[in-house]
Amino acid sequence: MKGVVLAGGLGTRLHPLTKVINKHLLPVYDKPMIFYPIETLINAGIEDILIVTGGNHSGDFLRLIGNGRQFGLKHVNYTYQEGEGGIADALGLARHFCGDDKMVVILGDNLIENNIAQAVRDYDSQSEGGKVLLKKVHDPQRFGVAEVEGERVVRIVEKPKEPKSDLAVVGIYFYDPRVFEFIDRLEPSDRGELEITDVNNMYLQRGQLTHSMLEGWWTDAGTFDSLLRANNMVAESGANKL
């Protein structure tokens, strides 16, 4: 199974910090932000990894991560996203890297407390389709929100003004190679982006999207408030392990 870390975009919600550095290279407690999603993949047994970079500071990823030796990797792959075409647009750049393999896709500003090893095993035994992880949050309007009937997800709505649940779709996705066919069919949203929520709904419409709940805390770090929260969570987790 391949791993894809999406670390493109311009990070405009974190200006002026991101005028001089890519958002995913900002520090979260004692590590650059990008280290956390890479470690999430490695801890789940995924070591064939592509990093999708973007913006004006993509060369800094190579200087920081190199060939991945500090993570115990033999090699790290890189590609570049031009502009801000959305998560699905960035994932489309992984087409040749993933080939006919399944993949785990993680947003470069997402941090979790525990690991996704069990979710990876569950998805590995899934014959086809995709999988998402859900987490109850206090501000679901910031995320893709899962609308559920009983135990079944019936629809995912991107950043709804009036969310019908508090179940956010975590920025970790599991896909089979058909995801690239779905991306090819997408039309830009009102935001001018190719939305990953539309991809997830395509899988849902075919009855091929499973889900599970993520244990432990989870946060993104794409705004000043969530970046502060990420720092505090990581610091507290470290203190609790002492």
N, C-alpha and C positions, 0 to 999 in steps of 0.2 A: 504494500500500500504506500502511495506517495503522500508527502506532506507539502502543503502550499501555505506560505505566510504572506498575507497581503499587506504591504507596507508602503503603498503608493499615496497619491493624493497630495494636497498642498497644506492640509492642517490649518485652514484659515480660522477655525474657531479658537485656535491657540496663538493667534497673533498678539503681540509682536515676537513671541518666542520662536515661532516657526518661520520667521523671516530670515533667520540665520542658521537654522538647523531643521532637518526633517523631524516631524513629530515623534516618530518611532525611535529616534535616537535620544530623546529627552530622558533624564534620569527618573526612575521610579525607585525610591529609597537608595539602594546601593548598587543598582545595575541599570544599564540602558533599557528602555522599555522593550525593545525588540528581543532581548534575551529571554523574556518570560514566555512568549508564544513558541519560540524555538525549543525551550526546555520542556514545554507542555507536550510537544510532539515527540521529543526524544524519550521522555518518561513513559510514553505510551508505546515505545518500541519502534517508532518511525524515524528512520535515519536518512532516507532519500528525500531531500528537502529543496524546494525552490522558494526563493525570496523575490517577491515582486516589489520593486522599489519605484520611486517617482520623484517629482519635484526637482529642485535645483541642487540637491545635496546627495544624490544617489551614490556618488563615489565614496562617500563616507561610510556606507555599509561595508564596502569591500575592505576599507582600512580597519574597520572595527571587527568584523567577523572573519574576514579572510577566507580560508578554506574550511573553517569550522573546527579546526584542531582543538581549540579550547573547550569545545563541547564533546570531544571524543569522536567527531565525525571525520570521515576520510575526504569528504568533498561537499561543497555547498554550491547550488546553482542559483543564478541571478537572471532576472529579466527586468525590463523597464516599461512602466506605464506612462504614456504621454497624457498630460492634463488630468482632469478629474472625471472620468467616464463612469464611475460607480464601481461597486464591488464586483458585479457580474462581468463588467468590462475587464477589470483586472484579472479575474479568474480565467477569462478567455485566453489570456496570454500563456496559460499553463498547458494548453492543448497538446503541444508536441512533447512536453516534459512528461505528462501523465500517460499519454498514449492510450492503451486499453486497460490501464490499471484503475482500481478504485483510489479515492483520494480523501484526505482529511484537510479541510481548508480552515485556517484560523486567521482572524483579523489581527493585525500587528499591534493593536492597542488594547487587546483583551487579556485580562489576567484572571487566573482562577486559583482557589486555595488548594484544591486537591489535584486529581489527575483524571484523564479520560481513558485510562487503560481498559476499563470494562466496556465503555461505549465503543471503543475501537474493536474489541473482541466481538461484541454483539453485532456490529456492522459487518465485520469480516464474514460472519456466518449468514448474513442477509444476501440473498441471491442477486437482487437487483434493487434499483431505486436509490433513494437518499434517506438521510436521517438528520434530525435536528435535536439540539438540547434546549430545554426550557428551564427558566428560573423565575420565581416570583420576585417582583421588584416594586418599589414604591412609586416609580416614575415611568410607567410603561409607554407613555406617549413619546418617549425618546427612541423607541426601538420598534422592530417588527413584533407584533403582538399576535399570539395564537388564540383564535377563537375556538372553543372546545364545546363538544356535546358529549357528556359523559366522560369517557376516557379517550375520545377520538378528537383529533384536531381537524376541523372542517375548513378553516381558512386562516391565512396569515395576512394581517393588514400592516402596512408600513407606516409607522409614526402616526397613529390615529389620534385625532383631537379628543375623541371620547372613546377610550379603549373599552372593549367589552370583556376584558379579563386583565389580570395583573401578571400574566405569563409572557415574559419577553423571550424572544428567540436569541439565545446566546450566539455570539459571533464565532462559533465553531460549527462547521457543516461537513457532512459526509456525503459523497456523491459517487455514482458510477460514471463511466465515460460518456453516458448519454447527456450529461449536463451541458456539454459543449453544443449539442444539437439545440437544446433549449435556449442557450445564450444566443445562438444565431437567429432565433425567432423573435427575440426581444425588441421592443420599441422603447425609446427613451421615455422616462416618466416626466411629470411636470417639472421635476428638478433638473431635467436634462441628462439623467443618468440611467444606466441599465441596472435595474434593481434586482438584488439577490432574492428579495421576497417574491418577485414574479417567478423566478426559477423554482423556488420552494413550492409555490402554488401549482406550477405545472406538474411537479411530482405528486402533489396532493390530488389533483384532478384525475390522475391515473391510478390512485390508490397505492402509490409506491413511496410514500414518505412516512417513516416511522419516527418516533420521538421517545425521549426519556428525560427525566428531571436531573439537573446537575446538582450534585451535593456540594456543600461548602459555599463560601462566598465567591462572587464573580463581579467584576466591574470592567467597564471600558476605561480609557484614560484620554478621551478625545476632547474634553472640555476642562476648564480650570477647576471646576468643582469635582469632576470625576478623576482628574489627575491627582488632586489633593487626596481624595478618598483612596485611590490606588496606593499612594505613598503610605498613608496611615494603615491600610489593611496589611500591606506587606511588612511594615515595621512591627505591627502588633503580632503578626504571625511568627516573625522571627523571635520576638521577645518571649512568646509563649512556648517556643521550642527549647529555650535555654534552661 
